Amino acid sequence: MEEETFNEGVKLLRRARVFYKLFIPFFLVGTGLVIGFSIFIYNSTYTSVEESFLKDKKNYTKQILNNVEQKVRTIEYGYTAYSATSKFEEIFKNPLSGKDFAIYRDIKKEMSYIEMMGIEGSNNSLVSLEGNWGIISGSLKSLTAEEVTEYKNTYINNINNNLFWKPIKSGIEMVMTLPMYKREKFALGISYIPRRSIEQIIGDQNNRVEIYNKKNQLLYSSMKKDSEVKKGSFQDFNAVTNKSGQPANVLETDDGKKYVYMQSDYNHWLYVVEIDENEIGSIIHNTRVGLFIVSALLIVLVGIISYVLAVSYTRPIKKIQEKLDIQGVHKKQNELSFLSDSIDKIVGQNELLTASLSMQQPQLETLFVLSLFRKRISENDVMNRLEQFGYHFDEEKVFYTGLIQIDSMDHQQVGDKNLLLLAINNIVGEIVPKDERLNPIVLNDEMQATIFILDKSDQEPERRIMKFYEEIRDEVKKSLNIIISVGISPIYESLIDSKKAVDLAKESLHYRVNVGPESIIFYNDISSMLNDASISKFPVELLNELLNAVRSGHEEDVMNMVDLLVDEIFRLNKNPISLGVTLIRVINELVQLGQLLGAESKIFENIKKLYQAAINAYYPEKIKEMLINDLIKPVIISTHDKTERGFKSLSEKIVYIVQTEYDQEISLDIIADRLHYNPNYLSNVFKKEYGENFVDYLMNYRLQMAQTLLKDTDLAVKDIAERLQYRNSQNFIRFFKKKLGMTPGDYRKEYMH
């Protein structure tokens, strides 16, 4: 009796030991998978949300920059254009009294135009420093000698700057010395832009937005009142220096705050939008809570499943052991080893079953069609696979690709969409004869695709396909109670072109936005409308090359560039509206360049007919002729002499800056910014005048100064190198030796002796 009780206890212990050997691994593996999957889902979701959030912030920053810069440029252009008129100098160099009503009215008219084109709510003033008068706040006022002197000391005598933007108590003030492109300044254009006007341009006030000028002064902050706008929250300017022309970027400061910033390549203003990390947290909060609850439930479910599996496998473990023992497995082997062996056998059988299933023709044919749509198969493989699947083409065949997309599901659940697509796929297979198609497939979560095989001799293949799809559409609506639309590619003769065909069929489906649901659309029916896009396409690089050719005055280059530019515009823009808009933009750029180069104002008086020709443009040759004869040639002739003098004047300015600031950080970009010119343009002007490029001239002049310092001072070679802006004295020594054949030390010794 005692022996039987002992044997029963041993059996129970063995069963418990086997149970925990099964339960614990199942539970740990399942829990690990759930936790890993949850972490992966959370990280992926957080990354996706953060990327989308940052993208929105960057787009918002770029939109603010574009909106503000457009208004700023409009104001500056208004003053510049007015100061370039022929009457400006005559008016603003003479006194003005209340009797000069006609002149006052003309000035007010120009100011009204600037206010209309500029920022709503801004207050503009014009000041004559020669006539000692000004139209301020809409009224004519006389200026005292002290006021004129203060204006001149503050703005006119600052030869390095013609335009001043600065923050004031309740807004921003712009002061422009006029005329803009003449050395002699005798007038000021002043615009006061209140804070509320900037807020209207920026729009959304929920974000912290700050705008700084190129001197790092805070011009505007959306989170501060007028009296508080003194210092912004964004102070890490060194991290974003020389970032103009770059897309919006994200910067994290030392205090842990993040900002999206973008610097204008027009006036180097810095636009900053603060990123609130709490916004991302609030967006992801519900996902975090939901994921935690789901993970907890899954872990509980894993525990239950592990328990059930452990119990289930514990009972038959003895039978498995006996069967394996018959096949040569030792009885004393661990119970789980027997189970492992049996699982290996089951897995092996499952692999054989999987291999057998993978050989089934429908699945292989589906993979074959997917490979065609993804262009992952060669032409030779295509023919071999077709023969394997039993397709033997006795005659020449042509192909069409049709795509079906669900328009509405009549209260069906979104999760049923894959099942519905499978049902549609089955309907297609039943309606279209097998010898007239390849195996229909579900292409993705949105579309079902079919490749039709038709005889090349068929006179009306599209009518036949239309008939198939009408029958399919009616059957789907009747059986599944859903509405579908169909897009059909053009005809093609090689299955290798199936990828292109499916892309064109997608284009056809996109067009159902214009024709409504339940449509059957052939690509051939809409191709002309797709090509006739209404968005204007502008060849910026060709325009820049034309503008550079006009600046250089080379008529032959100008003629060639006009031909290329106009031909490209007509090629890219088929829609009359987009074509007219693009040509008007070209005319505006050329007019603005002519004004900047100082062309005679009468050239632009009859420009209206050129705009009319652009709006009604039909023939590129006529546009070319009018651009050249009515605009470009007169500008080149008018500005030729001025350009030659301008070249010399600009080169002398560059040389003067080099000779007076050789011991400071200096580059052609810095000089170009100071003189308000393009660096490439200054480089060409300097090389034309002096026969060498700017960098060589700067290096050679510093070499001359190095020789003088070596002869006349006791400064160490390292100190001389630092003074001449060499960050590494060895670079200075190598350059000196390359040019003079001796080191700086040897040169000093030779001179001293």
C-alpha positions in Angstrom: 0.0 0.0 0.0 2.7 2.4 1.0 4.7 1.5 -2.2 1.6 2.4 -4.4 1.2 5.7 -2.7 4.9 6.5 -3.2 4.6 5.6 -6.9 1.6 7.9 -7.3 3.5 10.8 -5.7 6.4 10.3 -8.0 4.1 10.4 -11.0 2.5 13.7 -9.7 6.0 15.3 -9.2 7.0 14.3 -12.7 3.8 15.7 -14.2 4.3 19.0 -12.3 7.9 19.2 -13.4 6.9 18.7 -17.0 4.1 21.2 -16.7 6.4 24.0 -15.5 9.0 23.2 -18.1 6.4 23.8 -20.7 4.4 26.6 -19.1 7.3 28.9 -18.1 9.0 29.0 -21.6 5.7 29.5 -23.3 4.8 32.3 -20.9 8.2 34.0 -21.1 8.4 33.8 -24.9 4.8 35.0 -25.3 5.3 37.9 -22.8 8.6 38.9 -24.5 6.9 39.0 -27.9 4.0 41.1 -26.6 6.3 43.5 -24.8 8.7 43.7 -27.8 5.8 44.2 -30.2 4.3 46.9 -28.0 7.6 48.7 -27.7 8.1 48.5 -31.4 4.5 49.8 -32.1 5.0 52.6 -29.6 8.4 53.7 -31.0 7.1 53.5 -34.6 4.0 55.5 -33.7 6.0 58.1 -31.7 8.5 58.5 -34.5 5.8 58.8 -37.1 3.9 61.4 -35.0 7.1 63.3 -34.3 8.1 63.4 -38.0 4.7 64.5 -39.0 4.6 67.1 -36.3 8.0 68.5 -37.2 7.1 68.5 -40.9 4.0 70.6 -40.1 6.1 73.0 -38.1 8.6 73.3 -40.9 5.9 74.0 -43.4 4.3 76.5 -41.1 7.7 78.3 -40.6 8.3 78.3 -44.4 4.8 79.7 -44.9 5.4 82.5 -42.4 8.7 83.4 -44.1 7.1 83.5 -47.6 4.2 85.6 -46.4 6.2 88.1 -44.5 9.0 88.3 -47.1 6.5 88.8 -49.9 5.0 91.8 -48.1 8.4 93.2 -47.2 9.7 92.9 -50.7 6.6 94.6 -52.0 7.2 97.6 -49.7 10.9 97.8 -50.6 10.1 97.4 -54.3 7.5 100.2 -54.1 10.0 102.7 -52.7 12.7 101.5 -55.1 10.4 101.8 -58.2 9.2 105.3 -57.1 12.7 106.6 -56.5 13.7 105.3 -60.0 11.2 107.6 -61.8 12.3 110.6 -63.7 10.4 113.1 -61.5 11.7 111.8 -58.2 14.9 113.7 -58.0 13.3 116.9 -59.2 10.6 116.8 -56.5 12.7 115.7 -53.6 15.6 118.1 -54.2 13.4 121.1 -54.0 11.2 122.7 -51.2 7.5 121.8 -51.1 4.8 124.0 -49.7 1.0 124.0 -49.4 0.8 125.7 -52.8 2.3 122.8 -54.6 -0.9 120.8 -54.4 -0.4 118.9 -57.7 3.0 117.6 -56.6 1.6 116.7 -53.1 -1.3 114.9 -54.8 1.2 112.9 -57.0 3.3 112.0 -54.0 0.2 110.9 -52.0 -0.8 108.8 -55.0 2.5 106.9 -55.0 2.3 106.4 -51.3 -1.3 105.1 -51.6 0.0 102.6 -54.2 2.8 101.5 -51.8 0.3 101.1 -48.9 -2.2 99.2 -51.2 0.5 96.7 -52.4 2.3 96.5 -49.0 1.1 95.4 -45.6 -2.4 96.3 -44.6 -2.5 98.8 -41.7 1.1 100.1 -42.3 1.8 103.8 -42.2 4.2 105.2 -44.8 6.1 108.5 -44.9 8.5 110.2 -47.4 11.1 112.7 -46.2 13.1 115.1 -48.4 16.5 115.9 -46.8 17.3 118.5 -49.4 14.0 120.3 -49.4 13.6 120.0 -45.5 10.1 118.6 -45.7 8.2 115.4 -45.3 4.8 113.8 -45.8 4.4 112.1 -42.4 1.2 110.4 -41.3 -0.5 111.8 -44.5 0.3 115.4 -43.8 2.9 117.8 -45.2 5.3 118.9 -42.5 8.4 121.1 -42.5 11.6 119.7 -41.0 13.9 121.6 -38.7 17.6 121.7 -39.3 18.1 119.5 -36.2 15.7 116.8 -37.6 17.4 116.8 -41.0 20.9 116.5 -39.3 19.6 113.6 -37.1 18.2 111.8 -40.2 21.5 112.2 -42.1 23.7 111.1 -39.2 21.5 108.1 -38.5 20.9 106.9 -42.1 22.5 108.8 -44.9 26.1 108.8 -43.4 25.9 105.0 -42.9 27.4 104.2 -46.3 27.4 100.5 -45.7 23.6 100.2 -45.5 20.7 101.6 -47.5 17.9 99.8 -45.7 17.2 99.7 -42.0 14.7 97.5 -40.2 14.4 97.9 -36.4 11.9 97.1 -33.7 10.0 99.9 -32.1 7.5 99.9 -29.2 4.4 98.6 -31.0 5.7 97.3 -34.3 8.5 97.4 -36.8 10.0 100.4 -38.6 11.6 100.3 -42.0 13.8 103.2 -43.2 15.1 103.2 -46.8 17.6 105.8 -48.2 16.5 107.0 -51.6 17.2 106.8 -54.5 18.1 103.2 -53.8 20.6 102.7 -56.6 22.3 106.0 -56.6 25.3 107.0 -54.5 23.8 110.4 -53.6 21.0 110.0 -51.1 18.6 112.9 -50.5 15.4 111.3 -49.4 14.0 108.7 -46.9 11.2 106.3 -47.3 9.8 105.3 -43.8 7.2 102.6 -43.1 5.7 101.8 -39.7 4.2 98.3 -39.5 2.1 97.8 -36.4 2.2 94.5 -34.5 -1.4 93.7 -35.4 -0.6 93.8 -39.1 2.2 91.3 -38.6 -0.2 89.1 -36.6 -2.6 89.2 -39.6 0.1 87.9 -41.9 1.3 85.2 -39.6 -2.2 84.0 -38.8 -2.2 81.3 -36.1 -1.3 82.8 -32.7 -1.2 79.5 -30.8 2.4 78.9 -31.8 5.3 80.9 -30.4 6.7 82.7 -33.5 9.7 85.1 -33.4 11.3 87.1 -36.2 14.9 88.5 -35.9 16.7 90.8 -38.4 20.2 90.2 -39.6 21.6 92.0 -36.6 19.8 89.5 -34.3 17.4 92.1 -33.1 13.9 90.7 -32.1 11.4 92.3 -34.5 8.3 90.4 -33.5 7.2 87.8 -30.9 3.7 86.3 -31.0 3.7 85.6 -27.2 4.7 89.1 -26.0 2.9 92.4 -25.8 4.1 95.5 -27.6 5.8 96.9 -24.5 7.5 93.5 -23.8 9.1 92.9 -27.2 12.7 93.5 -26.3 14.4 90.2 -26.1 13.4 86.9 -27.6 13.6 83.4 -26.2 15.8 82.1 -29.1 19.4 83.3 -28.5 21.6 80.6 -30.1 22.3 82.6 -33.2 25.8 81.1 -33.8 24.2 77.7 -34.5 22.3 79.1 -37.5 24.8 81.6 -38.9 25.1 81.4 -42.7 22.1 79.1 -43.0 20.3 81.3 -45.6 19.0 79.5 -48.6 18.7 76.2 -46.6 15.4 74.5 -45.8 13.8 74.7 -42.4 15.8 73.0 -39.7 15.4 72.0 -36.1 17.7 73.2 -33.3 17.8 72.1 -29.7 19.3 74.7 -27.3 21.3 74.1 -24.1 18.2 74.6 -22.0 16.4 71.7 -23.7 14.0 73.7 -25.9 13.6 72.9 -29.5 13.0 75.4 -32.3 12.2 75.2 -36.0 14.1 78.0 -37.7 14.5 79.2 -41.3 16.7 82.1 -42.5 15.6 84.2 -45.5 18.2 84.4 -48.3 16.6 87.8 -49.3 17.2 89.9 -46.2 18.7 87.3 -43.8 15.8 87.6 -41.3 15.6 84.6 -39.0 12.1 83.0 -38.5 11.8 80.9 -35.4 8.9 78.7 -34.2 9.2 77.1 -30.8 8.3 73.4 -30.5 6.2 72.5 -27.5 7.1 68.9 -26.6 3.8 68.7 -24.7 2.0 68.8 -28.0 3.6 65.6 -29.1 2.9 64.0 -25.7 -0.7 65.0 -25.8 -1.1 63.6 -29.3 0.5 60.2 -28.4 -1.1 60.0 -24.9 -4.2 58.0 -26.0 -2.0 55.7 -28.0 0.2 55.1 -25.0 -2.7 54.3 -22.7 -4.4 52.1 -25.2 -1.2 50.2 -26.0 -0.6 49.6 -22.3 -4.1 48.2 -21.8 -3.9 46.0 -24.9 -0.4 44.7 -23.8 -1.7 43.9 -20.4 -4.7 42.0 -21.8 -2.4 40.1 -24.3 -0.1 39.1 -21.4 -3.0 37.7 -19.5 -4.1 35.9 -22.7 -0.6 34.6 -23.2 -0.7 33.2 -19.6 -4.0 31.5 -20.3 -2.8 30.0 -23.6 0.5 28.9 -22.0 -1.5 27.2 -19.2 -3.8 25.4 -21.7 -0.9 24.4 -23.9 1.1 23.1 -20.9 -1.8 21.1 -19.7 -2.6 19.8 -23.1 1.0 18.6 -23.8 1.5 17.2 -20.3 -1.3 14.6 -20.8 0.0 13.0 -24.1 3.7 13.2 -23.1 3.7 9.6 -22.1 2.2 8.4 -25.3 4.7 10.5 -27.3 7.5 8.9 -25.3 6.3 5.4 -26.0 5.9 6.0 -29.7 9.4 7.6 -29.9 10.8 4.7 -27.8 9.5 2.3 -30.4 11.5 4.2 -33.0 14.7 4.0 -31.0 14.5 6.7 -28.4 15.8 5.8 -24.9 13.3 5.7 -22.1 15.5 7.6 -19.7 15.7 10.6 -22.1 14.2 13.8 -20.8 10.4 14.1 -21.4 10.8 17.5 -23.2 13.5 16.0 -25.4 10.9 13.5 -26.6 8.5 16.4 -27.2 11.2 18.4 -29.0 11.8 15.4 -31.3 8.1 15.1 -32.0 7.8 18.8 -32.8 10.8 18.5 -35.1 9.0 15.8 -37.0 5.8 17.9 -37.1 7.7 21.0 -38.3 9.4 18.9 -41.0 6.0 17.6 -42.1 4.7 21.2 -42.1 7.6 22.4 -44.3 6.8 19.6 -46.8 3.2 20.6 -46.8 4.2 24.3 -47.3 6.4 23.3 -50.2 3.7 21.3 -51.7 1.2 24.2 -51.4 3.7 26.6 -52.8 3.8 24.5 -56.0 0.1 25.1 -56.5 -0.4 27.0 -59.8 -2.8 29.8 -58.6 -0.4 31.0 -55.9 2.5 30.9 -58.3 0.6 32.7 -61.0 -0.4 35.4 -58.5 3.3 35.9 -57.6 4.0 36.0 -61.3 1.5 38.8 -61.9 2.8 40.8 -58.9 6.3 40.5 -60.3 5.1 41.9 -63.6 3.5 44.9 -61.8 6.8 45.5 -59.9 9.0 44.8 -62.9 11.0 42.2 -61.1 11.2 39.6 -64.0 13.0 39.5 -67.3 11.4 39.0 -70.7 12.8 35.5 -71.0 11.4 34.5 -67.7 8.0 35.9 -68.7 7.7 33.5 -71.6 8.9 30.5 -69.6 6.4 31.2 -66.8 3.5 31.6 -69.3 4.3 28.2 -70.7 4.4 26.7 -67.2 1.0 28.1 -66.5 -0.5 26.8 -69.7 -0.7 30.0 -71.7 0.2 29.2 -75.3 -0.3 32.1 -77.6 -1.0 30.9 -81.2 -1.6 34.4 -82.4 -0.2 37.8 -81.6 -1.7 39.2 -78.4 -2.1 42.6 -76.9 -2.7 43.5 -73.2 -4.6 45.9 -71.0 -4.4 46.3 -67.3 -7.6 47.2 -65.4 -7.8 48.3 -61.7 -10.9 48.2 -59.5 -11.2 50.5 -56.5 -14.0 50.6 -54.0 -15.9 54.0 -54.0 -18.3 53.2 -51.1 -19.2 50.2 -49.0 -22.7 51.1 -47.8 -22.0 50.9 -44.0 -19.6 48.0 -44.4 -16.8 48.0 -41.8 -13.4 49.3 -43.0 -11.8 46.1 -41.7 -13.9 44.1 -44.2 -12.2 45.8 -47.1 -9.7 43.1 -47.8 -12.5 40.5 -47.8 -14.5 42.6 -50.2 -11.5 43.0 -52.5 -11.1 39.2 -52.5 -14.8 38.8 -53.3 -14.5 41.3 -56.2 -11.4 39.3 -57.3 -13.5 36.1 -57.4 -16.3 37.9 -59.4 -13.7 39.0 -61.9 -12.4 35.5 -62.3 -15.9 34.2 -62.8 -17.0 36.8 -65.4 -13.9 37.2 -67.5 -13.0 33.9 -69.4 -9.7 32.4 -68.3 -8.2 32.5 -71.8 -8.7 36.3 -72.0 -6.9 37.2 -68.8 -4.1 36.3 -66.4 -4.9 35.3 -62.9 -6.7 38.3 -61.3 -5.1 39.5 -58.0 -5.7 41.8 -55.1 -2.9 44.4 -55.8 -2.9 46.1 -52.4 -5.2 47.2 -49.6 -7.1 49.5 -52.1 -7.2 47.9 -55.5 -7.9 44.7 -57.5 -5.9 44.3 -60.7 -6.4 42.2 -63.9 -4.3 41.8 -67.0 -6.5 41.2 -70.1 -5.2 39.1 -73.0 -6.8 40.0 -76.3 -6.1 39.2 -80.0 -4.2 41.8 -81.8 -6.7 41.4 -84.7 -9.6 42.4 -82.4 -11.2 45.5 -83.9 -12.8 46.8 -80.7 -10.8 45.5 -77.7 -11.8 48.4 -75.5 -15.5 47.8 -76.1 -15.1 44.2 -75.1 -13.2 45.3 -71.9 -15.9 47.8 -71.2 -18.6 45.1 -71.5 -16.7 42.9 -69.0 -16.4 45.7 -66.4 -20.0 46.8 -66.8 -21.1 43.3 -66.0 -18.6 43.1 -63.1 -19.8 46.5 -61.7 -23.4 45.4 -61.8 -22.6 42.0 -60.2 -20.5 43.6 -57.4 -23.3 46.1 -56.7 -25.9 43.4 -56.6 -24.0 40.8 -54.6 -21.9 42.9 -52.3 -23.9 46.1 -52.2 -20.8 48.3 -52.9 -19.9 50.8 -55.7 -16.7 50.5 -57.6 -14.8 52.5 -60.2 -12.5 51.2 -62.8 -9.3 52.6 -64.4 -8.0 51.0 -67.6 -4.5 51.4 -69.1 -3.7 52.0 -72.8 -3.0 49.0 -75.0 0.6 47.5 -74.7 2.2 44.6 -76.6 4.7 43.2 -74.0 4.0 42.0 -70.5 7.2 43.6 -69.4 5.4 47.0 -69.7 2.8 45.9 -67.1 4.3 48.2 -64.4 3.9 51.2 -66.6 0.4 50.1 -67.5 -0.7 49.7 -63.9 0.7 53.2 -63.2 -1.4 54.7 -66.0 -4.4 52.8 -64.9 -3.9 54.4 -61.5 -3.9 57.8 -63.2 -7.2 56.9 -64.8 -8.6 56.1 -61.4 -7.4 59.4 -60.0 -9.5 61.2 -62.6 -12.7 59.8 -61.2 -12.6 62.8 -58.9 -13.8 64.8 -61.9 -16.4 62.3 -63.3 -17.8 60.9 -60.0 -18.1 57.4 -58.6 -19.1 54.2 -60.4 -17.0 55.3 -63.4 -15.1 53.2 -66.0 -12.3 55.3 -67.3 -9.8 54.5 -70.1 -6.5 56.3 -69.9 -6.7 57.2 -73.6 -9.9 59.2 -72.9 -8.2 61.5 -70.4 -4.5 61.6 -71.5 -4.9 64.9 -73.3 -6.4 66.5 -70.2 -3.7 65.1 -67.9 -1.0 66.6 -70.1 -2.8 69.9 -70.1 -1.9 70.7 -66.5 -3.1 74.0 -65.1 -0.1 74.5 -62.7 2.5 76.7 -64.4 6.0 75.2 -64.7 8.8 77.7 -64.6 12.4 76.9 -65.8 14.2 79.0 -63.2 17.8 78.0 -64.2 17.3 79.2 -67.8 15.8 82.5 -66.6 18.8 83.1 -64.3 21.2 82.4 -67.3 19.2 84.9 -69.4 19.4 87.6 -66.7 23.2 87.0 -66.4 23.5 87.3 -70.1 21.6 90.6 -70.0 23.8 91.9 -67.3 26.9 91.0 -69.3 25.5 92.8 -72.4 26.4 89.9 -74.8 23.7 90.1 -77.4 24.5 86.8 -79.0 24.2 85.0 -75.7 21.0 86.9 -74.9 19.4 85.8 -78.2 20.3 82.1 -77.6 19.0 82.2 -74.1 15.7 83.8 -75.1 15.2 81.0 -77.7 15.9 78.3 -75.1 13.8 79.9 -72.4 10.7 80.6 -74.5 10.8 77.2 -76.2 11.1 75.5 -72.7 8.2 77.5 -71.3 5.9 76.6 -74.3 7.0 73.0 -73.9 6.2 72.8 -70.2 3.0 74.8 -70.1 0.2 73.6 -72.3 -2.6 75.3 -70.5 -3.1 79.0 -71.8 -3.5 80.3 -68.2 -0.3 78.7 -66.9 1.6 79.8 -70.1 0.5 83.4 -69.7 1.4 83.5 -66.0 4.8 82.1 -66.7 5.6 84.6 -69.5 4.4 87.5 -67.3 6.8 86.4 -64.6 9.7 86.4 -67.2 8.7 90.0 -68.2 8.5 91.1 -64.6 12.0 89.8 -63.9 13.4 91.5 -67.0 11.7 94.8 -66.1 13.1 94.6 -62.5 16.6 93.9 -63.8 16.4 96.8 -66.2 15.4 99.1 -63.4 18.2 97.8 -61.2 20.7 98.4 -64.0 19.5 102.0 -64.4 17.8 101.7 -67.8 15.9 104.7 -69.0 12.4 104.8 -67.6 10.8 105.5 -71.0 11.7 101.9 -72.0 9.1 100.6 -69.6 6.3 103.1 -70.5 4.9 100.9 -73.3 5.4 97.6 -71.6 1.6 97.0 -71.5 1.4 95.6 -75.0 4.1 93.0 -74.0 1.9 91.9 -71.1 -1.1 91.6 -73.4 0.9 89.5 -75.8 2.0 87.2 -73.0 -1.7 86.7 -71.8 -2.8 85.8 -75.4 0.4 83.9 -76.3 0.0 81.4 -79.1 3.3 81.6 -81.1 6.7 81.4 -79.4 8.5 83.3 -82.2 6.3 86.3 -81.7 7.0 86.4 -78.0 10.7 86.0 -78.6 10.7 88.9 -81.1 8.8 91.2 -78.7 11.0 90.3 -75.7 14.2 91.1 -77.6 13.1 94.2 -79.6 10.8 95.9 -77.1 12.6 95.1 -73.8 15.9 93.4 -73.8 17.8 95.3 -76.5 16.7 98.7 -75.3 17.8 97.8 -71.7 21.2 96.5 -72.9 21.8 99.7 -75.1 20.6 102.0 -72.3 22.7 100.4 -69.6 25.9 99.5 -71.6 27.9 102.7 -70.7 26.5 102.7 -67.1 27.5 99.0 -66.7 31.1 99.7 -67.8 31.4 102.5 -65.3 29.7 100.4 -62.7 32.2 97.6 -63.3 35.1 99.9 -62.5 33.4 101.5 -59.5 32.5 98.1 -58.0 36.0 96.8 -58.5 37.5 99.8 -56.8 35.2 99.3 -53.9 36.2 95.7 -53.6 39.9 96.6 -53.7 39.4 99.4 -51.1 37.7 96.9 -48.7 40.5 94.4 -49.2 43.2 96.9 -48.6 41.5 98.4 -45.5 40.2 95.1 -44.0 42.8 92.6 -45.0 43.4 91.6 -41.4 39.7 90.8 -40.8 37.5 87.9 -41.8 36.5 88.8 -45.4 35.1 87.0 -48.3 33.3 87.7 -51.6 30.0 86.7 -50.0 30.5 89.2 -47.2 31.4 92.0 -49.6 28.5 91.0 -51.9 26.1 91.3 -48.9 27.5 94.7 -48.0 27.3 96.0 -51.5 23.9 94.3 -52.2 25.1 92.3 -55.2 25.2 88.7 -56.2 28.7 87.1 -55.3 29.0 85.4 -58.7 28.3 88.8 -60.4 31.0 90.5 -58.3 33.4 87.8 -59.1 32.9 88.2 -62.8 33.2 92.0 -62.6 36.4 91.9 -60.5 38.1 89.3 -62.8 37.2 91.4 -65.9 38.7 94.5 -64.4 41.8 93.1 -62.7 42.5 89.9 -64.7 42.6 87.7 -61.7 40.0 86.2 -59.4 39.2 87.8 -56.0 40.7 85.0 -53.8 44.1 85.3 -55.6 44.1 89.1 -55.2 43.3 88.8 -51.5 46.0 86.2 -50.9 48.6 88.2 -52.8 47.8 91.4 -51.0 48.0 89.6 -47.6 51.4 88.3 -48.8 52.6 91.9 -49.5 51.4 92.9 -46.0 53.2 89.9 -44.5 56.5 91.0 -46.2 56.0 94.5 -44.7 55.3 93.1 -41.2 58.3 90.8 -41.4 60.6 93.7 -42.3 59.2 96.5 -40.2 58.1 94.7 -37.0 59.3 92.1 -34.5 56.0 90.2 -34.5 56.4 86.4 -34.4 55.5 84.5 -37.5 52.6 82.9 -35.7 51.2 86.3 -34.7 51.5 87.6 -38.3 49.7 84.5 -39.6 46.8 85.0 -37.1 46.6 88.7 -38.0 46.3 87.8 -41.7 43.4 85.4 -40.9 45.4 82.1 -41.2 44.0 79.7 -38.6 47.0 77.5 -39.0 50.5 79.1 -39.1 51.9 76.2 -41.1 49.5 77.0 -44.0 50.8 80.6 -44.0 54.4 79.3 -44.0 53.7 76.9 -46.9 52.0 79.6 -48.9 54.8 82.1 -48.3 57.5 79.6 -49.3 55.5 78.6 -52.4 55.3 82.3 -53.6 58.7 83.6 -52.6 60.9 80.5 -52.5 61.8 80.9 -48.8 60.1 80.7 -45.4 59.1 83.8 -43.5 61.9 83.3 -41.0 64.5 83.1 -43.8 63.0 86.2 -45.5 63.3 88.2 -42.2 66.9 87.1 -41.8 67.8 88.0 -45.3 66.3 91.5 -44.9 67.9 92.1 -41.5 71.3 91.3 -43.0 
